[in-house]
Amino acid sequence: MFKWRTIIAASCIATAAGAADDASGRLGIGHVATIHEIAASDLTVFPDGAGLPDGKGTAIAGAAVYATHCAACHGDKGQGLADFPALVGGRGTLATGKPLLTVGSYWPYATTIFDYIRRAMPYQSAGELSADNVYALTAWILAQNNIIKTSTVIDRKTLPKVAMPNKDGFVPDPRPDIPSTH
């Protein structure tokens, strides 16, 4: 896998400098992104699962990936540490004076978990996990929130079918210029 941060940073530097062909020459880092590199990182996953890649994972496999890549920031059980948010718990707290917004209490779509992990996590090396590892982490988080069983296989077909506890807690945007996702 390539390091997309370096590629994107190099492209931004090149554009800002006004000389795309000189990005690596000025600072000696990165390179101008090719159309194929941009396409490889231009990935969007929708609530219905469109955009999900091939791969699969279970919470059992996700436990090891989580321990290696996530626990230092989010705690060994997903409880959150310092400025890093909790991923687990909070169900039933949204209507209280102290709501805990977690994957299990707030997020309406399971596919969003996959999309967010793939794009933004782990914090120090975002975008470098394989699709199988992202599916496994997604399964681990869902299982920790008692949404799926630890043995459930998550893939591009099963993930969009996962019913999140707060799936009906959002109101569609009524403006006619905003497409509805419901």
Contact map, one row per residue, 1 for C-alpha under 8 A:
11100000000000000000000000000000000000000000000000000000000000000000000000000000000000000000000000000000000000000000000000000001000000000000000000000000000000000000000000000000000000
11110000000000000000000000000000000000000000000000000000000000000000000000000000000000000000000000000000000000000000000000000001000000000000000000000000000000000000000000000000000000
11111110000000000000000000000000000000000000000000000000000000000000000000000000000000000000000000000000000000000000000000000011000000000000000000000000000000000000000000000000000000
01111111000000000000000000000000000000001000000000000000000000000000000000000000000000000000000000000000000000000000000000000010000000000000000000000000000000000000000000000000000000
00111111100000000000000000000000000000000000000000000000000000000000000000000000000000000000000000000000000000000000000000000000000000000000000000000000000000000000000000000000000000
00111111110000000000000000001110000000000000000000000000000000000000000000000000000000000000000000000000000000000000000000000000000000000000000000000000000000000000000000000000000000
00111111111000000000000000000111100000000000000000000000000000000000000000000000000000000000000000000000000000000000000000000000000000000000000000000000000000000000000000000000000000
00011111111100000000000000000001100000000000000000000000000000000000000000000000000000000000000000000000000000000000000000000000000000000000000000000000000000000000000000000000000000
00001111111110000000000000000100000000000000000000000000000000000000000000000000000000000000000000000000000000000000000000000000000000000000000000000000000000000000000000000000000000
00000111111111000000001100001111100000000000000000000000000000000000000000000000000000000000000000000000000000000000000000000000000000000000000000000000000000000000000000000000000000
00000011111111100001001000000011100000000000000000000000000000000000000000000000000000000000000000000000000000000000000000000000000000000000000000000000000000000000000000000000000000
00000001111111110000000000000000000000000000000000000000000000000000000000000000000000000000000000000000000000000000000000000000000000000000000000000000000000000000000000000000000000
00000000111111111000001000000000000000000000000000000000000000000000000000000000000000000000000000000000000000000000000000000000000000000000000000000000000000000000000000000000000000
00000000011111111111111000000001000000000000000000000000000000000000000000000000000000000000000000000000000000000000000000000000000000000000000000000000000000000000000000000000000000
00000000001111111111000000000000000000000000000000000000000000000000000000000000000000000000000000000000000000000000000000000000000000000000000000000000000000000000000000000000000000
00000000000111111110000000000000000000000000000000000000000000000000000000000000000000000000000000000000000000000000000000000000000000000000000000000000000000000000000000000000000000
00000000000011111111001000000000000000000000000000000000000000000000000000000000000000000000000000000000000000000000000000000000000000000000000000000000000000000000000000000000000000
00000000000001111111000000000000000000000000000000000000000000000000000000000000000000000000000000000000000000000000000000000000000000000000000000000000000000000000000000000000000000
00000000000001111111111000000000000000000000000000000000000000000000000000000000000000000000000000000000000000000000000000000000000000000000000000000000000000000000000000000000000000
00000000001001101111111000000001000000000000000000000000000000000000000000000000000000000000000000000000000000000000000000000000000000000000000000000000000000000000000000000000000000
00000000000001000011111100000001000000000000000000000000000000000000000000000000000000000000000000000000000000000000000000000000000000000000000000000000000000000000000000000000000000
00000000000001000011111111000000000000000000000000000000000000000000000000000000000000000000000000000000000000000000000000000000000000000000000000000000000000000000000000000000000000
00000000011011001011111111111111000000000000000000000000000000000000000000000000000000000000000000000000000000000000000000000000000000000000000000000000000000000000000000000000000000
00000000010000000000111111111111000000000000000000000000000000000000000000000000000000000000000000000000000000000000000000000000000000000000000000000000000000000000000000000000000000
00000000000000000000011111111000000000000000000000000000000000000000000000000000000000000000000000000000000000000000000000000000000000000000000000000000000000000000000000000000000000
00000000000000000000011111110000000000000000000000000000000000000000000000000000000000000000000000000000000000000000000000000000000000000000000000000000000000000000000000000000000000
00000000000000000000001111111000000000000000000000000000000000000000000000000000000000000000000000000000000000000000000000000000000000000000000000000000000000000000000000000000000000
00000000000000000000001111111100000000000000000000000000000000000000000000000000000000000000000000000000000000000000000000000000000000000000000000000000000000000000000000000000000000
00000100010000000000001110111110000000000000000000000000000000000000000000000000000000000000000000000000000000000000000000000000000000000000000000000000000000000000000000000000000000
00000110110000000000001100011111000000000000000000000000000000000000000000000000000000000000000000000000000000000000000000000000000000000000000000000000000000000000000000000000000000
00000110011000000000001100001111100000000000000000000000000000000000000000000000000000000000000000000000000000000000000000000000000000000000000000000000000000000000000000000000000000
00000011011001000001101100000111110000000000000000000000000000000000000000000000000000000000000000000000000000000000000000000000000000000000000000000000000000000000000000000000000000
00000011011000000000000000000011111111000000000000000000000000000000000000000000000000000000000000000000000000000000000000000000000000000000000000000000000000000000000000000000000000
00000000000000000000000000000001111111000000000000000000000000000000000000000000000000000000000000000000000000000000000000000000000000000000000000000000000000000000000000000000000000
00000000000000000000000000000000111111100000000000000000000000000000000000000000000000000000000000000000000000000000000000000000000000000000000000000000000000000000000000000000000000
00000000000000000000000000000000111111110000000000000000000000000000000000000000000000000000000000000000000000000000000000000000000000000000000000000000000000000000000000000000000000
00000000000000000000000000000000111111111000000000000000000000000000000000000000000000000000000000000000000000000000000000000000000000000000000000000000000000000000000000000000000000
00000000000000000000000000000000111111111100000000000000000000000000000000000000000000000000000000000000000000000000000000000000000000000000000000000000000000000000000000000000000000
00000000000000000000000000000000001111111110000000000000000000000000000000000000000000000000000000000000000000000000000000000000000000000000000000000000000000000000000000000000000000
00000000000000000000000000000000000111111110000000000000000000000000000000000000000000000000000000000000000000000000000000000000000000000000000000000000000000000000000000000000000000
00010000000000000000000000000000000011111110000000000000000000000000000000000000000000000000000000000000000000000000000000000000000000000000000000000000000000000000000000000000000000
00000000000000000000000000000000000001111111000000000000000000000000000000000000000000000000000000000000000000000000000000000000000000000000000000000000000000000000000000000000000000
00000000000000000000000000000000000000111111100000100000000000000000000000000000000000000000000000000000000000000000000000000000000000000000000000000000000000000000000000000000000000
00000000000000000000000000000000000000000111110000110000000000000000000000000000000000000000000000000000000000000010000000000000000000000000000000000000000000000000000000000000000000
00000000000000000000000000000000000000000011111011110000000000000000000000000000000000000000000000000000000000110110000000000000000000000000000000000000000000000000000000000000000000
00000000000000000000000000000000000000000001111111100000000000000000000000000000000000000000000000000000000000110000000000000000000000000000000000000000000000000000000000000000000000
00000000000000000000000000000000000000000000111111000000000000000000000000000000000000000000000000000000000011110000000000000000000000000000000000000000000000010000000000000000000010
00000000000000000000000000000000000000000000011111000000000000000000000000000000000000000000000000000000000000100000000000000000000000000000000000000000000000010000000000000000000000
00000000000000000000000000000000000000000000111111110000000000000000000000000000000000000000000000000000000000100000000000000000000000000000000000000000000110110000000000000000000000
00000000000000000000000000000000000000000000111111110000000000000000000000000000000000000000000000000000000000000000000000000000000000000000000000000000000000000000000000000000000000
00000000000000000000000000000000000000000011110011111000000000000000000000000000000000000000000000000000000000000000000000000000000000000000000000000000000000000000000000000000000000
00000000000000000000000000000000000000000001100011111100000000000000000000000000000000000000000000000000000000000000000000000000000000000000000000000000000100000000000000000000000000
00000000000000000000000000000000000000000000000000111110000000000000000000000000000000000000000000000000000000000000000000000000001000000000000000000000000100000000000000000000000000
00000000000000000000000000000000000000000000000000011111000000000000000000000000000000000000000000000000000000000000000000000000001000000000000000000000001100000000000000000000000000
00000000000000000000000000000000000000000000000000001111100000000000000000000000000000000000000000000000000000000000000000000000001100100000000000000000001100000000000000000000000000
00000000000000000000000000000000000000000000000000000111110000000000000000000000000000000000000000000000000000000000000000000000001100110000000000000000111100000000000000000000000000
00000000000000000000000000000000000000000000000000000011111011000000000000000000000000000000000000000000000000000000000000000000000111111010000000000000111000000000000000000000000000
00000000000000000000000000000000000000000000000000000001111111000000000000000000000000000000000000000000000000000000000000000000000000111011000000000111110000000000000000000000000000
00000000000000000000000000000000000000000000000000000000111111100000000000000000000000000000000000000000000000000000000000000000000000011111111000001111000000000000000000000000000000
00000000000000000000000000000000000000000000000000000000011111110000000000000000000000000000000000000000000000000000000000000000000000010001000000000110000000000000000000000000000000
00000000000000000000000000000000000000000000000000000000111111111000000000000000000000000000000000000000000000000000000000000000000000011001000000000000000000000000000000000000000000
00000000000000000000000000000000000000000000000000000000111111111100000000000000000000000000000000000000000000000000000000000000000010111111000000000000000000000000000000000000000000
00000000000000000000000000000000000000000000000000000000001111111110000000000000000000000000000000000000000000000000000000000000000000011001000000000000000000000000000000000000000000
00000000000000000000000000000000000000000000000000000000000111111111000000000000000000000000000000000000000000000000000000000000000000000000000000000000000000000000000000000000000000
00000000000000000000000000000000000000000000000000000000000011111111110000000000000000000000000000000000000000000000000000000000000010011000000000000000000000000000000000000000000000
00000000000000000000000000000000000000000000000000000000000001111111111000000000000000000000000000000000000000000000000000000000000000001001000000000000000000000000000000000000000000
00000000000000000000000000000000000000000000000000000000000000111111111100010000000000000000000000000000000000000000000000000000000000000000000000000000000000000000000000000000000000
00000000000000000000000000000000000000000000000000000000000000011111111000000000000000000000000000000000000000000000000000000000000000000000000000000000000000000000000000000000000000
00000000000000000000000000000000000000000000000000000000000000001111111100000000000000000000000000000000000000000000000001000000000000000000000000000000000000000000000000000000000000
00000000000000000000000000000000000000000000000000000000000000001111111111100000000000000000000000000000000000000000000001000000000000000000000000000000000000000000000000000000000000
00000000000000000000000000000000000000000000000000000000000000000111111111111100000000000000000000000000000000000000000000000000000000000000000000000000000000000000000000000000000000
00000000000000000000000000000000000000000000000000000000000000000010111111110000000000000000000000000000000000000000000000000000000000000000000000000000000000000000000000000000000000
00000000000000000000000000000000000000000000000000000000000000000000011111100001110100000000000000000000000000000000000000000000000000000000000000000000000000000000000000000000000000
00000000000000000000000000000000000000000000000000000000000000000000011111111111100111100000000000000000000000000000000000000000000000000000000000000000000000000000000000000000000000
00000000000000000000000000000000000000000000000000000000000000000000011111111111100000000000000000000000000000000000000000000000000000000000000000000000000000000000000000000000000000
00000000000000000000000000000000000000000000000000000000000000000010001101111110000000000000000000000000000000000000000000000000000000000000000000000000000000000000000000000000000000
00000000000000000000000000000000000000000000000000000000000000000000001001111110000000010000000000000000000000000000000000000000000000000000000100000000000000000000000000000000000000
00000000000000000000000000000000000000000000000000000000000000000000001001111111000001110000000000000000000000000000000000000000000000000000100100000000000000000000000000000000000000
00000000000000000000000000000000000000000000000000000000000000000000000001111111100011111000000000000000000000000000000000000000000000000000000000000000000000000000000000000000000000
00000000000000000000000000000000000000000000000000000000000000000000000011100111111111100000000000000000000000000000000000000000000000000000000000000000000000000000000000000000000000
00000000000000000000000000000000000000000000000000000000000000000000000011100011111111000000000000000000000000000000000000000000000000000000000000000000000000000000000000000000000000
00000000000000000000000000000000000000000000000000000000000000000000000010000001111110000000000000000000000000000000000000000000000000000000000000000000000000000000000000000000000000
00000000000000000000000000000000000000000000000000000000000000000000000000000001111110000000000000000000000000000000000000000000000000000000000000000000000000000000000000000000000000
00000000000000000000000000000000000000000000000000000000000000000000000011000001111111000000000000000000000000000000000000000000000000000000000000000000000000000000000000000000000000
00000000000000000000000000000000000000000000000000000000000000000000000001000011111111100000000000000100000000000000000000000000000000000000000000000000000000000000000000000000000000
00000000000000000000000000000000000000000000000000000000000000000000000001000111100111111000000000001100000000000000000000000000000000000000000000000000000000000000000000000000000000
00000000000000000000000000000000000000000000000000000000000000000000000001000111000011111000000000000111000000000000000000000000000000000000100000000000000000000000000000000000000000
00000000000000000000000000000000000000000000000000000000000000000000000000001110000001111100000000000111000000000000000000000000000000000000100110000000000000000000000000000000000000
00000000000000000000000000000000000000000000000000000000000000000000000000000010000001111110000000010101100000000000000000000000000000000000000010000000000000000000000000000000000000
00000000000000000000000000000000000000000000000000000000000000000000000000000000000000011111110000111101100000000000000000000000000000000000000000000000000000000000000000000000000000
00000000000000000000000000000000000000000000000000000000000000000000000000000000000000001111110000010001110000000000000000000000000000000000000000000000000000000000100000000000000000
00000000000000000000000000000000000000000000000000000000000000000000000000000000000000000111111100000000100000000000000000000000000000000000000000000000000000000000000000000000000000
00000000000000000000000000000000000000000000000000000000000000000000000000000000000000000111111111110000100000000000000000000000000000000000000000000000000000000000000000000000000000
00000000000000000000000000000000000000000000000000000000000000000000000000000000000000000111111101111000110000000000000000000000000000000000000000000000000000000000000000000000000000
00000000000000000000000000000000000000000000000000000000000000000000000000000000000000000001111110100000000000000000000000000000000000000000000000000000000000000000000000000000000000
00000000000000000000000000000000000000000000000000000000000000000000000000000000000000000001111111100000000000000000000000000000000000000000000000000000000000000000000000000000000000
00000000000000000000000000000000000000000000000000000000000000000000000000000000000000000000101111100000000000000000000000000000000000000000000000000000000000000000000000000000000000
00000000000000000000000000000000000000000000000000000000000000000000000000000000000000000000110111110000000000000000000000000000000000000000000000000000000000000000000000000000000000
00000000000000000000000000000000000000000000000000000000000000000000000000000000000000000100111111111000000000000000000000000000000000000000000000000000000000000000000000000000000000
00000000000000000000000000000000000000000000000000000000000000000000000000000000000000001110110001111100100000000000000000000000000000000000000000000000000000000000000000000000000000
00000000000000000000000000000000000000000000000000000000000000000000000000000000000001000100010000111110110000000000000000000000000000000000000000000000000000000000000000000000000000
00000000000000000000000000000000000000000000000000000000000000000000000000000000000011111100000000011111111000000000000000000000000000000000000000000000000000000000000000000000000000
00000000000000000000000000000000000000000000000000000000000000000000000000000000000000110000000000001111111000001000000000000000000000000000110010000000000000000000000000000000000000
00000000000000000000000000000000000000000000000000000000000000000000000000000000000000111110000000000111111000000000000000000000000000000000010010100000000000000001110000000000000000
00000000000000000000000000000000000000000000000000000000000000000000000000000000000000001111110000011111111000000000000000000000000000000000000000000000000000000000110000000000000000
00000000000000000000000000000000000000000000000000000000000000000000000000000000000000000010010000001111111100000000000000000000000000000000000000000000000000000000110010000000000000
00000000000000000000000000000000000000000000000000000000000000000000000000000000000000000000000000000111111111010000000000000000000000000000000000000000000000000001011000000000000000
00000000000000000000000000000000000000000000000000000000000000000000000000000000000000000000000000000000011111000000000000000000000000000000000000000000000000000001111111000000000000
00000000000000000000000000000000000000000000001000000000000000000000000000000000000000000000000000000000001111111000000000000000000000000000000000000000000000010111001000000000000000
00000000000000000000000000000000000000000000001000000000000000000000000000000000000000000000000000000000001111111100000000000000000000000000000000000000000000110111000000000000000000
00000000000000000000000000000000000000000000111110000000000000000000000000000000000000000000000000000000000011111110000000000000000000000000000000000000000000110000000000000000000000
00000000000000000000000000000000000000000000111000000000000000000000000000000000000000000000000000000000001011111111000000000000000000000000000000000000000000000000000000000000000000
00000000000000000000000000000000000000000000000000000000000000000000000000000000000000000000000000000010000011111111100000000000000000000100000000000000000000000000000000000000000000
00000000000000000000000000000000000000000000100000000000000000000000000000000000000000000000000000000000000001111111110000000000000001100100000000000000000000000000000000000000000000
00000000000000000000000000000000000000000001100000000000000000000000000000000000000000000000000000000000000000111111111000000000000000000000000000000000000000000000000000000000000000
00000000000000000000000000000000000000000000000000000000000000000000000000000000000000000000000000000000000000011111111110000000000000000000000000000000000000000000000000000000000000
00000000000000000000000000000000000000000000000000000000000000000000000000000000000000000000000000000000000000001111111111000110000001000100000000000000000000000000000000000000000000
00000000000000000000000000000000000000000000000000000000000000000000000000000000000000000000000000000000000000000111111110000111101001000000000000000000000000000000000000000000000000
00000000000000000000000000000000000000000000000000000000000000000000000000000000000000000000000000000000000000000011111110000110000000000000000000000000000000000000000000000000000000
00000000000000000000000000000000000000000000000000000000000000000000000000000000000000000000000000000000000000000001111111100110000000000000000000000000000000000000000000000000000000
00000000000000000000000000000000000000000000000000000000000000000000000000000000000000000000000000000000000000000001111111111110000000000000000000000000000000000000000000000000000000
00000000000000000000000000000000000000000000000000000000000000000000110000000000000000000000000000000000000000000000100111111110000000000000000000000000000000000000000000000000000000
00000000000000000000000000000000000000000000000000000000000000000000000000000000000000000000000000000000000000000000000111111100000000000000000000000000000000000000000000000000000000
00000000000000000000000000000000000000000000000000000000000000000000000000000000000000000000000000000000000000000000000011111100000000000000000000000000000000000000000000000000000000
00000000000000000000000000000000000000000000000000000000000000000000000000000000000000000000000000000000000000000000000011111111000000000000000000000000000000000000000000000000000000
00000000000000000000000000000000000000000000000000000000000000000000000000000000000000000000000000000000000000000000111111111111100000000000000000000000000000000000000000000000000000
00110000000000000000000000000000000000000000000000000000000000000000000000000000000000000000000000000000000000000000111111001111100000000000000000000000000000000000000000000000000000
11100000000000000000000000000000000000000000000000000000000000000000000000000000000000000000000000000000000000000000010000001111110000000000000000000000000000000000000000000000000000
00000000000000000000000000000000000000000000000000000000000000000000000000000000000000000000000000000000000000000000010000000111111011000000000000000000000000000000000000000000000000
00000000000000000000000000000000000000000000000000000000000000000000000000000000000000000000000000000000000000000000000000000001111111000000000000000000000000000000000000000000000000
00000000000000000000000000000000000000000000000000001111000000000000000000000000000000000000000000000000000000000000010000000000111111100000000000000000000000000000000000000000000000
00000000000000000000000000000000000000000000000000000011100000000000000000000000000000000000000000000000000000000000000000000000011111110000000000000000000000000000000000000000000000
00000000000000000000000000000000000000000000000000000000100001001000000000000000000000000000000000000000000000000000000000000000111111111000000000000000000000000000000000000000000000
00000000000000000000000000000000000000000000000000000000100000000000000000000000000000000000000000000000000000000100110000000000111111111100000000000000000000000000000000000000000000
00000000000000000000000000000000000000000000000000000011110001000000000000000000000000000000000000000000000000000100000000000000001111111110000000000000011000000000000000000000000000
00000000000000000000000000000000000000000000000000000001111111101000000000000000000000000000000000000000000000000000000000000000000111111111000000000000010000000000000000000000000000
00000000000000000000000000000000000000000000000000000000111011101100000000000000000000000000000000000000000000000000000000000000000011111111100000000000000000000000000000000000000000
00000000000000000000000000000000000000000000000000000000001001000000000000000000000000000000000000000000000000001100100000000000000001111111110000000000010000000000000000000000000000
00000000000000000000000000000000000000000000000000000000111001000000000000000000000000000000000000000000000000000000000000000000000000111111111000010101110000000000000000000000000000
00000000000000000000000000000000000000000000000000000000011111100100000000000000000000000000000000000000000000000000000000000000000000011111111100000100000000000000000000000000000000
00000000000000000000000000000000000000000000000000000000001000000000000000000100000000110000000000000010000000000000000000000000000000001111111110000000000000000000000000000000000000
00000000000000000000000000000000000000000000000000000000001000000000000000000000000000000000000000000011000000000000000000000000000000000111111111110000000000000000000000000000000000
00000000000000000000000000000000000000000000000000000000001000000000000000000000000000000000000000000000000000000000000000000000000000000011111111111100000000000000000000000000000000
00000000000000000000000000000000000000000000000000000000000000000000000000001100000000010000000000000000000000000000000000000000000000000001111111100000000000000000000000000000000000
00000000000000000000000000000000000000000000000000000000000000000000000000000000000000011000000000000011000000000000000000000000000000000000111111110000000000000000000000000000000000
00000000000000000000000000000000000000000000000000000000000000000000000000000000000000000000000000000000000000000000000000000000000000000000011111111000000000000000000000000000000000
00000000000000000000000000000000000000000000000000000000000000000000000000000000000000000000000000000001000000000000000000000000000000000000011111111000000000000111100000000000000000
00000000000000000000000000000000000000000000000000000000000000000000000000000000000000000000000000000000000000000000000000000000000000000010011011111101000000000100000000000000000000
00000000000000000000000000000000000000000000000000000000001000000000000000000000000000000000000000000000000000000000000000000000000000000000001001111111000000000000000000000000000000
00000000000000000000000000000000000000000000000000000000011100000000000000000000000000000000000000000000000000000000000000000000000000000011001000011111000000000000000000000000000000
00000000000000000000000000000000000000000000000000000000011100000000000000000000000000000000000000000000000000000000000000000000000000000000000000001111100000000000000000000000000000
00000000000000000000000000000000000000000000000000000000011000000000000000000000000000000000000000000000000000000000000000000000000000000010000000011111110000000000000000000000000000
00000000000000000000000000000000000000000000000000000001110000000000000000000000000000000000000000000000000000000000000000000000000000000010000000000011111001000000000000000000000000
00000000000000000000000000000000000000000000000000000001110000000000000000000000000000000000000000000000000000000000000000000000000000110110000000000001111111100000000000000000000000
00000000000000000000000000000000000000000000000000000111100000000000000000000000000000000000000000000000000000000000000000000000000000100000000000000000111111100000000000000000000000
00000000000000000000000000000000000000000000000010011111000000000000000000000000000000000000000000000000000000000000000000000000000000000000000000000000011111110000000000000000000000
00000000000000000000000000000000000000000000000010000000000000000000000000000000000000000000000000000000000000000000000000000000000000000000000000000000011111111000000000000000000000
00000000000000000000000000000000000000000000000000000000000000000000000000000000000000000000000000000000000000000000000000000000000000000000000000000000111111111100000000000000000000
00000000000000000000000000000000000000000000000010000000000000000000000000000000000000000000000000000000000001100000000000000000000000000000000000000000011111111100000000000000000000
00000000000000000000000000000000000000000000001110000000000000000000000000000000000000000000000000000000000011100000000000000000000000000000000000000000000111111100000000000000000000
00000000000000000000000000000000000000000000000000000000000000000000000000000000000000000000000000000000000000000000000000000000000000000000000000000000000011111110000000000000000000
00000000000000000000000000000000000000000000000000000000000000000000000000000000000000000000000000000000000011000000000000000000000000000000000000110000000001111111000000000000000000
00000000000000000000000000000000000000000000000000000000000000000000000000000000000000000000000000000000000011000000000000000000000000000000000000100000000000001111101000000000000000
00000000000000000000000000000000000000000000000000000000000000000000000000000000000000000000000000000001001111000000000000000000000000000000000000100000000000000111111000000000000000
00000000000000000000000000000000000000000000000000000000000000000000000000000000000000000010000000000001110100000000000000000000000000000000000000100000000000000011111100000000000000
00000000000000000000000000000000000000000000000000000000000000000000000000000000000000000000000000000001111100000000000000000000000000000000000000000000000000000001111111000000000000
00000000000000000000000000000000000000000000000000000000000000000000000000000000000000000000000000000000001110000000000000000000000000000000000000000000000000000011111111000000000000
00000000000000000000000000000000000000000000000000000000000000000000000000000000000000000000000000000000000100000000000000000000000000000000000000000000000000000000111111100000000000
00000000000000000000000000000000000000000000000000000000000000000000000000000000000000000000000000000000010100000000000000000000000000000000000000000000000000000000011111100000000000
00000000000000000000000000000000000000000000000000000000000000000000000000000000000000000000000000000000000100000000000000000000000000000000000000000000000000000000011111110000000000
00000000000000000000000000000000000000000000000000000000000000000000000000000000000000000000000000000000000000000000000000000000000000000000000000000000000000000000000111111000000000
00000000000000000000000000000000000000000000000000000000000000000000000000000000000000000000000000000000000000000000000000000000000000000000000000000000000000000000000001111100000111
00000000000000000000000000000000000000000000000000000000000000000000000000000000000000000000000000000000000000000000000000000000000000000000000000000000000000000000000000111110010100
00000000000000000000000000000000000000000000000000000000000000000000000000000000000000000000000000000000000000000000000000000000000000000000000000000000000000000000000000011111010000
00000000000000000000000000000000000000000000000000000000000000000000000000000000000000000000000000000000000000000000000000000000000000000000000000000000000000000000000000001111110000
00000000000000000000000000000000000000000000000000000000000000000000000000000000000000000000000000000000000000000000000000000000000000000000000000000000000000000000000000000111111000
00000000000000000000000000000000000000000000000000000000000000000000000000000000000000000000000000000000000000000000000000000000000000000000000000000000000000000000000000000011111000
00000000000000000000000000000000000000000000000000000000000000000000000000000000000000000000000000000000000000000000000000000000000000000000000000000000000000000000000000001111111100
00000000000000000000000000000000000000000000000000000000000000000000000000000000000000000000000000000000000000000000000000000000000000000000000000000000000000000000000000000001111110
00000000000000000000000000000000000000000000000000000000000000000000000000000000000000000000000000000000000000000000000000000000000000000000000000000000000000000000000000011000011111
00000000000000000000000000000000000000000000001000000000000000000000000000000000000000000000000000000000000000000000000000000000000000000000000000000000000000000000000000010000001111
00000000000000000000000000000000000000000000000000000000000000000000000000000000000000000000000000000000000000000000000000000000000000000000000000000000000000000000000000010000000111
